[in-house]
């Protein structure tokens, strides 16, 4: 039998009493650190989310006030430059601070943390406004902060314990930023698209007017509304659009059917018209992303030529004494032009010259009854520079919508039909749709940052 040699230190080494206390003493600071991380960091993110909500709401309020200011300018027909006054900038700042205080009582946003500028949709940044060069303010950026500059830093719960290792962990600072902008219209209501043209996105805001001819450089083309492009079909469609235009019985203007019958009675009652022209139609709503077929060039079927060889200015449609009875029938597009330019009664306001004319993009002066203001779709271009040549019907995606002025066609050369796109945008009631390809913006802003 072997005996184990007695070692007096083994008993001490094998004694495990008090180990738990030692482990707890070592682990406890780590546990406290994790608690600080979980609670204080969680509180920091909660605070940041709250500040972001304040910044978002304040930016939307500021941009909304900007939209109201522009709407008021439109009502006063003074919207050529959108230059903000100090009073108007003060209104925007007041709207921002008011909404910030509503979200958290006593919360303040410094005037220096409110920026009014132009939102660059490509670079996703706010640029300084330059209204004289067409870059009017359309966005408001707000910084909401809890730091040494405003609203005091946030007090920590456990993180201050680590101050014993150096530094100040009693508070943390949080800063958030939000930008809201007025954006272009991304959809139009039923019946808004009346003119059968589309504009290339590459031509927007270029100098000069758009023309149907020559095709290679026109940067625009016919469309058959929502149907496949066909010139013969489109000629009939224009009359159907007029027929489908109803008005309020109390309105002073006449509806399309009455107008056609009044001014082109023989044509309206002819067997050809009754057999060929269906009942009136209303163009359905259109939105960004929809596709239309676009075809360039000049069509004699639509502008005259051999199809209809007579066009006489019908005068005032409200005056029956000026009604004409054209046996040969009206030219399709010119009839569409005449009806809507009189029916819509363009309000050109302060843009008029002293002699009652208005100077358009081709540098010439025109009287209001020679101009039709309407909405056209902007279609996606297939080339990066310049404009492609849509000699054949080509499906193009709608990228936006533009308010344009169609100039009365030259009777000696209707192929040179001109369309002006005004880059000095205006604001109308409603929400924009986050697109920038439009010279009209909604008054209700969207968050862009």
DODREN-636083 format. One line per 3 residues: number of its first residue (from 1); their letters; for each residue x, y, z of C-alpha. Coordinates in nm, 3 decimals. Each point is the difference from the previous one (the first is absolute). Layout:
# residues N
NUM> a> X,Y,Z; ...
***
This chain:
# residues 449
1> xxx> 0.000,0.000,0.000; 0.133,0.337,-0.099; -0.062,0.304,0.206
4> xxx> -0.042,0.342,-0.148; 0.245,0.246,0.137; -0.176,0.264,0.201
7> xxx> 0.030,0.352,-0.140; -0.116,0.272,0.236; -0.053,0.249,-0.284
10> xxx> -0.234,-0.221,-0.202; -0.283,0.061,0.239; 0.044,0.371,-0.043
13> xxx> 0.025,-0.026,-0.378; -0.310,-0.219,-0.025; -0.207,0.225,0.221
16> xxx> -0.267,0.164,-0.231; -0.182,0.199,0.257; -0.047,0.367,-0.103
19> xxx> 0.066,-0.057,-0.373; -0.346,0.122,-0.094; 0.057,0.324,0.182
22> xxx> 0.323,0.054,-0.188; -0.165,-0.075,-0.334; -0.287,0.235,0.076
25> xxx> 0.245,0.272,0.097; 0.175,-0.044,-0.333; -0.315,-0.035,-0.217
28> xxx> -0.217,0.264,0.171; 0.166,0.299,-0.171; -0.043,-0.177,-0.332
31> xxx> -0.369,-0.059,0.070; -0.040,0.362,0.100; 0.175,0.099,-0.324
34> xxx> -0.242,-0.208,-0.205; -0.289,0.154,0.193; 0.135,0.344,-0.082
37> xxx> 0.037,-0.101,-0.363; -0.352,-0.143,-0.021; -0.179,0.274,0.189
40> xxx> 0.195,0.310,-0.095; 0.057,-0.095,-0.363; -0.365,-0.100,-0.030
43> xxx> -0.100,0.330,0.154; 0.229,0.179,-0.244; -0.170,-0.165,-0.299
46> xxx> -0.343,0.072,0.147; 0.097,0.364,0.039; 0.137,0.008,-0.352
49> xxx> -0.325,-0.142,-0.138; -0.197,0.261,0.192; 0.223,0.276,-0.134
52> xxx> -0.034,-0.138,-0.352; -0.378,0.013,0.031; 0.026,0.362,0.114
55> xxx> 0.235,0.088,-0.287; -0.227,-0.177,-0.254; -0.315,0.173,0.123
58> xxx> 0.173,0.338,0.018; 0.149,-0.029,-0.351; -0.340,-0.098,-0.143
61> xxx> -0.160,0.296,0.178; 0.261,0.239,-0.137; -0.026,-0.128,-0.357
64> xxx> -0.379,0.000,0.032; 0.013,0.368,0.095; 0.223,0.056,-0.305
67> xxx> -0.268,-0.165,-0.215; -0.267,0.229,0.150; 0.212,0.306,-0.079
70> xxx> 0.034,-0.108,-0.362; -0.371,-0.079,-0.027; -0.073,0.352,0.117
73> xxx> 0.234,0.131,-0.270; -0.187,-0.202,-0.261; -0.330,0.147,0.117
76> xxx> 0.154,0.344,-0.031; 0.148,-0.094,-0.340; 0.349,0.088,0.118
79> xxx> 0.216,-0.308,-0.036; 0.277,0.079,-0.246; 0.299,-0.032,0.233
82> xxx> -0.120,-0.139,0.336; 0.230,0.236,0.189; -0.073,-0.030,0.373
85> xxx> -0.015,0.309,0.217; 0.133,0.015,0.356; -0.357,-0.006,0.126
88> xxx> -0.073,-0.317,-0.196; 0.318,-0.165,0.126; -0.114,0.095,0.351
91> xxx> -0.334,-0.170,-0.066; 0.180,-0.321,-0.094; 0.221,0.014,0.309
94> xxx> -0.303,0.063,0.220; -0.178,-0.304,-0.147; 0.306,-0.216,0.070
97> xxx> 0.041,0.108,0.362; -0.374,-0.021,0.070; -0.024,-0.363,-0.113
100> xxx> 0.322,-0.092,0.186; -0.149,0.135,0.323; -0.323,-0.193,-0.063
103> xxx> 0.196,-0.326,-0.027; 0.191,0.062,0.324; -0.098,0.281,0.231
106> xxx> 0.279,0.252,0.036; 0.211,-0.150,-0.277; 0.164,0.270,-0.208
109> xxx> 0.160,0.009,-0.344; 0.244,0.280,-0.063; -0.048,0.221,-0.307
112> xxx> 0.352,-0.097,-0.104; -0.116,-0.363,-0.016; -0.273,0.084,-0.255
115> xxx> 0.113,0.018,-0.364; -0.215,0.098,-0.297; 0.141,-0.105,-0.335
118> xxx> -0.023,-0.204,-0.318; -0.004,-0.379,0.022; 0.238,-0.167,-0.247
121> xxx> -0.180,-0.321,-0.094; 0.312,-0.148,-0.160; 0.258,0.075,0.270
124> xxx> -0.252,-0.023,0.286; 0.111,0.323,0.159; -0.137,0.346,0.080
127> xxx> 0.145,0.282,-0.210; -0.034,0.376,0.054; -0.291,0.157,-0.189
130> xxx> 0.067,0.210,-0.311; -0.346,0.110,-0.116; 0.127,0.242,-0.262
133> xxx> 0.154,-0.295,-0.187; -0.302,-0.224,0.039; 0.114,-0.175,0.319
136> xxx> -0.268,0.109,0.244; -0.022,-0.143,0.351; -0.212,-0.313,0.014
139> xxx> 0.120,-0.175,0.316; 0.052,0.054,0.374; 0.267,-0.178,0.202
142> xxx> -0.019,-0.023,0.379; 0.257,-0.112,0.258; -0.142,-0.119,0.333
145> xxx> 0.257,-0.032,0.274; 0.052,-0.076,0.365; 0.355,0.111,0.062
148> xxx> 0.198,0.286,0.149; -0.148,0.239,-0.259; -0.371,-0.063,0.058
151> xxx> -0.240,-0.193,0.226; 0.285,-0.137,0.221; 0.174,-0.338,-0.041
154> xxx> -0.173,-0.319,0.113; 0.087,-0.125,0.353; 0.121,-0.359,0.024
157> xxx> -0.104,-0.263,0.257; 0.290,-0.239,0.046; 0.263,0.118,-0.246
160> xxx> 0.117,0.266,0.246; 0.162,-0.278,0.201; 0.268,-0.023,-0.265
163> xxx> 0.097,0.359,0.068; 0.235,-0.143,0.269; 0.217,-0.123,-0.287
166> xxx> 0.018,0.350,-0.148; -0.216,0.219,-0.218; -0.354,0.122,0.055
169> xxx> -0.270,-0.261,-0.048; -0.273,0.182,0.192; -0.174,0.117,-0.321
172> xxx> -0.012,-0.068,-0.371; -0.090,0.226,-0.294; -0.245,-0.085,-0.279
175> xxx> -0.052,0.187,-0.331; -0.245,-0.090,-0.279; -0.078,0.160,-0.336
178> xxx> -0.304,-0.005,-0.230; -0.083,0.162,-0.335; -0.343,0.041,-0.157
181> xxx> -0.048,0.121,-0.357; -0.275,0.100,-0.238; 0.005,-0.243,-0.289
184> xxx> -0.147,-0.022,-0.348; -0.330,-0.161,-0.078; 0.027,-0.372,-0.069
187> xxx> -0.356,-0.062,-0.112; -0.288,0.184,-0.162; -0.374,-0.041,0.040
190> xxx> -0.235,-0.136,-0.267; -0.043,0.235,-0.293; 0.303,0.217,0.080
193> xxx> 0.209,-0.120,-0.296; -0.183,0.159,-0.292; 0.277,0.078,-0.248
196> xxx> 0.144,-0.300,-0.190; 0.370,0.084,0.048; 0.286,-0.118,0.218
199> xxx> 0.330,0.176,0.080; 0.342,-0.163,0.027; 0.157,0.027,0.345
202> xxx> 0.323,0.119,-0.166; -0.158,0.316,-0.134; -0.135,0.143,0.323
205> xxx> 0.109,0.357,0.066; 0.205,0.021,-0.319; -0.011,0.334,-0.177
208> xxx> -0.263,0.054,-0.265; -0.324,-0.175,-0.078; -0.075,-0.359,-0.091
211> xxx> -0.116,-0.072,-0.353; -0.151,-0.298,-0.176; 0.238,0.044,-0.290
214> xxx> 0.274,-0.083,-0.080; -0.053,-0.338,0.162; 0.366,-0.065,0.079
217> xxx> 0.022,0.300,0.233; -0.360,0.051,0.109; 0.040,-0.175,0.338
220> xxx> -0.373,-0.061,0.004; -0.255,-0.221,-0.167; -0.365,-0.084,-0.039
223> xxx> -0.167,-0.252,0.228; -0.341,-0.162,-0.032; -0.077,0.056,0.367
226> xxx> 0.007,-0.354,0.141; -0.057,-0.190,-0.325; 0.259,-0.121,-0.256
229> xxx> 0.111,0.287,-0.219; -0.185,0.030,-0.330; -0.042,0.333,-0.177
232> xxx> -0.335,-0.087,-0.159; -0.136,-0.125,0.330; 0.136,0.304,0.184
235> xxx> -0.182,0.242,-0.229; -0.329,-0.154,0.107; 0.115,-0.019,0.362
238> xxx> 0.042,0.379,0.014; -0.365,0.053,-0.087; -0.097,-0.264,0.255
241> xxx> 0.197,0.184,0.268; -0.194,0.317,-0.078; -0.330,-0.192,0.005
244> xxx> 0.088,-0.154,0.335; 0.064,0.334,0.167; -0.299,0.084,0.216
247> xxx> -0.030,0.308,0.214; -0.204,0.107,0.297; -0.347,0.115,-0.113
250> xxx> 0.055,0.326,0.188; 0.331,0.060,-0.178; 0.009,0.268,-0.267
253> xxx> 0.199,-0.208,-0.246; -0.166,-0.251,-0.227; 0.076,-0.370,0.000
256> xxx> 0.177,-0.164,-0.291; -0.299,-0.148,-0.177; -0.190,0.330,-0.002
259> xxx> 0.311,0.182,-0.118; 0.058,-0.236,-0.295; -0.362,0.008,-0.103
262> xxx> -0.009,0.380,0.023; 0.311,0.071,-0.201; 0.014,-0.294,-0.240
265> xxx> -0.364,-0.097,-0.042; 0.026,-0.155,-0.344; 0.304,-0.197,0.102
268> xxx> -0.153,-0.104,0.334; -0.325,-0.122,-0.162; 0.169,-0.168,-0.298
271> xxx> -0.026,-0.375,-0.048; 0.377,-0.024,0.012; 0.021,0.159,0.345
274> xxx> -0.290,-0.198,0.140; 0.142,-0.328,-0.132; 0.369,0.060,0.069
277> xxx> 0.010,0.188,0.330; -0.093,-0.201,0.304; -0.154,0.150,0.309
280> xxx> 0.215,0.241,0.195; 0.282,-0.133,0.212; 0.173,0.120,0.315
283> xxx> 0.372,-0.064,0.016; 0.075,-0.216,0.307; 0.245,0.107,0.271
286> xxx> 0.368,-0.038,-0.082; 0.299,-0.032,0.231; 0.377,-0.025,-0.007
289> xxx> 0.096,-0.348,-0.117; -0.288,-0.037,-0.246; 0.097,-0.057,-0.363
292> xxx> -0.117,0.193,-0.304; 0.087,-0.044,-0.365; 0.171,0.306,-0.148
295> xxx> 0.049,0.076,-0.368; 0.180,0.304,-0.142; -0.048,0.181,-0.327
298> xxx> -0.278,0.202,-0.154; -0.321,-0.168,-0.102; -0.218,0.163,-0.262
301> xxx> -0.286,-0.208,0.137; 0.018,0.185,0.330; 0.104,0.349,-0.105
304> xxx> -0.174,0.041,-0.335; 0.144,-0.084,-0.339; -0.210,-0.229,-0.215
307> xxx> -0.219,-0.124,0.283; -0.170,0.330,0.085; 0.094,0.293,-0.219
310> xxx> -0.183,0.282,0.173; 0.058,0.165,0.332; -0.159,0.328,0.097
313> xxx> 0.039,0.161,0.342; -0.338,-0.062,0.161; 0.018,0.313,0.214
316> xxx> -0.174,0.015,0.336; -0.195,-0.322,0.070; -0.227,0.194,0.235
319> xxx> -0.120,0.217,-0.289; -0.238,-0.202,-0.226; 0.023,0.268,-0.268
322> xxx> 0.358,-0.110,-0.065; -0.094,-0.365,-0.051; 0.121,-0.146,-0.327
325> xxx> -0.139,-0.278,-0.213; 0.302,-0.165,-0.162; -0.113,-0.267,-0.242
328> xxx> 0.351,-0.136,-0.028; 0.025,-0.057,0.373; 0.249,0.125,0.256
331> xxx> 0.367,-0.094,0.023; 0.026,-0.245,0.295; 0.277,0.153,0.210
334> xxx> -0.090,0.359,-0.083; -0.355,-0.071,0.113; 0.129,-0.148,0.325
337> xxx> 0.224,0.305,0.041; -0.285,0.246,-0.060; -0.242,-0.167,0.237
340> xxx> 0.227,-0.031,0.301; 0.180,0.332,-0.030; -0.337,0.179,0.014
343> xxx> -0.160,-0.240,0.246; 0.281,0.008,0.257; 0.033,0.379,-0.010
346> xxx> 0.373,0.023,0.073; 0.080,0.243,0.280; 0.334,0.156,-0.088
349> xxx> -0.025,0.283,0.254; 0.305,0.215,0.067; 0.195,-0.168,-0.280
352> xxx> -0.191,0.210,-0.254; 0.173,0.284,-0.180; -0.144,0.351,-0.007
355> xxx> -0.170,-0.070,-0.333; -0.172,-0.310,0.138; 0.238,-0.248,-0.160
358> xxx> 0.235,-0.247,0.164; 0.357,-0.075,-0.108; 0.059,-0.372,-0.035
361> xxx> 0.310,-0.216,-0.032; 0.048,0.065,-0.371; 0.040,0.371,0.073
364> xxx> -0.324,0.100,-0.173; -0.306,0.164,0.152; -0.341,-0.169,-0.004
367> xxx> -0.345,0.088,0.121; -0.157,-0.227,0.264; -0.249,-0.144,-0.249
370> xxx> 0.294,-0.127,-0.206; 0.131,-0.213,0.284; -0.119,-0.328,0.150
373> xxx> 0.141,-0.082,0.343; -0.024,-0.370,0.075; 0.182,-0.302,0.146
376> xxx> 0.224,-0.236,-0.197; 0.173,-0.322,0.109; 0.380,-0.006,0.014
379> xxx> 0.132,-0.325,-0.146; 0.327,-0.180,0.069; 0.269,0.056,-0.258
382> xxx> 0.198,-0.287,-0.154; 0.321,0.202,-0.045; 0.206,0.185,0.261
385> xxx> 0.059,0.315,-0.207; -0.242,0.154,-0.243; -0.321,-0.165,-0.111
388> xxx> -0.066,-0.323,-0.182; -0.206,-0.003,-0.317; -0.335,-0.171,0.063
391> xxx> -0.089,-0.033,-0.368; -0.186,-0.320,0.083; -0.235,-0.041,0.292
394> xxx> 0.217,-0.082,0.299; -0.114,-0.085,0.352; 0.145,0.250,0.248
397> xxx> -0.034,0.012,0.377; -0.155,0.310,0.155; 0.259,0.170,0.224
400> xxx> -0.207,0.304,0.102; -0.246,0.264,-0.116; 0.044,0.359,-0.116
403> xxx> -0.220,0.304,-0.037; 0.060,0.143,-0.347; -0.128,0.269,-0.230
406> xxx> -0.096,-0.106,-0.352; 0.027,0.290,-0.245; -0.265,0.044,-0.265
409> xxx> 0.123,-0.190,-0.308; 0.123,0.193,-0.301; -0.267,-0.061,-0.263
412> xxx> 0.258,0.020,-0.277; 0.224,-0.259,0.168; -0.185,-0.199,0.269
415> xxx> 0.292,-0.243,0.019; 0.190,0.264,0.193; -0.239,-0.031,0.292
418> xxx> 0.180,0.144,0.303; -0.025,-0.093,0.366; 0.156,0.200,0.283
421> xxx> 0.110,-0.160,0.326; 0.033,0.258,0.278; 0.273,-0.095,0.247
424> xxx> -0.120,0.249,0.262; -0.213,-0.253,0.184; -0.315,0.075,0.193
427> xxx> -0.169,-0.174,0.292; -0.350,-0.142,0.002; -0.213,-0.156,0.273
430> xxx> 0.082,-0.361,0.071; 0.288,-0.231,0.075; 0.293,-0.050,-0.228
433> xxx> 0.113,-0.350,-0.081; 0.373,0.016,0.056; 0.091,0.076,-0.361
436> xxx> 0.192,0.297,-0.128; -0.097,-0.008,-0.369; -0.273,0.258,0.019
439> xxx> -0.040,0.376,-0.002; -0.289,-0.023,0.244; 0.046,-0.118,0.357
442> xxx> -0.245,-0.117,0.261; -0.053,0.225,0.302; 0.026,-0.292,0.245
445> xxx> 0.363,-0.104,0.047; 0.161,-0.341,0.037; 0.298,-0.104,0.211
448> xx> 0.308,-0.044,-0.219; 0.261,-0.040,0.276
***
